[in-house]
Amino acid sequence: MNARTKELASLHDARRFLFFTTDNTAAQHLAAALADDGMMVQEDAASDRLSVRLAELIPQMVFLDFGIDESQPGKMAQATELARQLARVAPTLPVVAVGSIT
């Protein structure tokens, strides 16, 4: 059984949350906050895989990382594009913007 198949098997009965981010610290904090409510899966913000991951995971909610990161100048534009795509392909799926102010 490959890693993807194991991931899907473990998610069968759990509530699933999908967080598009490259920020591992933010992902760990959100996963800890959601631990009692379900399982959070972290993905990079590759919009070309959006539909595939939505179909595989069937998440109850999607989180998008709008945090400012000077090392990733296109991060906000990428999150905005993911939000647009989600509105088209899954208009009833709740989407939450995640960010921080430092």
C-alpha positions as CSV (number, residue, x, y, z in Angstrom):
1,M,0.0,0.0,0.0
2,N,1.5,3.3,-1.0
3,A,1.6,6.5,1.2
4,R,-1.3,8.1,-0.7
5,T,-3.5,5.1,-0.3
6,K,-2.6,4.9,3.5
7,E,-3.5,8.6,3.8
8,L,-6.9,8.1,2.2
9,A,-7.6,5.0,4.3
10,S,-6.9,6.8,7.5
11,L,-9.1,9.7,6.4
12,H,-12.1,7.5,5.6
13,D,-14.1,8.2,8.8
14,A,-12.5,11.4,10.0
15,R,-13.6,15.0,9.4
16,R,-11.0,16.4,7.0
17,F,-9.6,19.9,6.7
18,L,-7.3,21.0,3.9
19,F,-4.7,23.7,4.4
20,F,-2.9,25.1,1.4
21,T,0.4,26.4,2.8
22,T,4.1,26.0,2.7
23,D,4.4,27.3,6.3
24,N,5.0,24.1,8.3
25,T,4.7,26.0,11.6
26,A,1.3,27.5,10.7
27,A,0.2,24.0,9.6
28,Q,1.3,22.5,12.9
29,H,-0.5,25.1,14.9
30,L,-3.7,24.7,12.9
31,A,-3.5,20.9,13.1
32,A,-3.2,21.1,16.8
33,A,-6.2,23.5,17.1
34,L,-8.3,21.2,14.9
35,A,-7.2,17.9,16.5
36,D,-10.4,17.4,18.4
37,D,-12.5,18.1,15.4
38,G,-10.8,16.1,12.7
39,M,-7.7,15.7,10.7
40,M,-5.9,18.5,8.8
41,V,-3.9,17.8,5.6
42,Q,-1.3,20.2,4.5
43,E,-0.7,20.8,0.8
44,D,1.4,23.3,-1.1
45,A,-0.4,25.9,-3.0
46,A,-0.3,24.1,-6.4
47,S,-3.5,25.1,-8.0
48,D,-3.1,22.5,-10.7
49,R,-3.9,19.8,-8.2
50,L,-6.8,21.5,-6.5
51,S,-9.6,19.5,-8.1
52,V,-7.8,16.2,-7.6
53,R,-7.1,16.8,-3.9
54,L,-10.7,18.0,-3.3
55,A,-12.0,14.8,-4.9
56,E,-9.5,12.6,-2.9
57,L,-10.0,14.1,0.5
58,I,-13.5,15.5,0.4
59,P,-12.7,18.1,3.0
60,Q,-15.3,19.8,5.2
61,M,-13.3,23.1,5.1
62,V,-10.3,24.5,3.2
63,F,-7.9,27.0,4.7
64,L,-5.8,29.3,2.5
65,D,-2.5,30.9,3.7
66,F,-2.6,34.6,3.2
67,G,0.3,35.3,5.6
68,I,2.9,37.7,4.5
69,D,6.2,36.0,3.6
70,E,9.0,38.1,2.0
71,S,10.7,35.0,0.7
72,Q,7.6,34.2,-1.3
73,P,6.6,37.4,-3.2
74,G,3.8,35.8,-5.2
75,K,2.2,34.0,-2.2
76,M,-0.8,36.4,-1.8
77,A,-1.6,36.2,-5.5
78,Q,-1.4,32.4,-5.4
79,A,-3.8,32.3,-2.4
80,T,-6.1,34.6,-4.2
81,E,-6.1,32.5,-7.3
82,L,-6.8,29.4,-5.2
83,A,-9.8,31.2,-3.6
84,R,-11.1,32.0,-7.1
85,Q,-10.7,28.4,-8.2
86,L,-12.4,27.1,-5.1
87,A,-15.4,29.5,-5.7
88,R,-15.8,28.0,-9.2
89,V,-15.2,24.2,-8.5
90,A,-16.6,24.0,-5.0
91,P,-18.9,27.0,-4.3
92,T,-20.5,25.5,-1.2
93,L,-17.2,24.5,0.5
94,P,-16.3,26.7,3.4
95,V,-13.0,28.6,2.8
96,V,-11.1,30.3,5.6
97,A,-8.2,32.8,5.0
98,V,-5.3,32.3,7.5
99,G,-2.7,34.9,8.1
100,S,-0.7,36.8,10.7
101,I,0.4,40.3,11.5
102,T,3.9,40.7,12.8
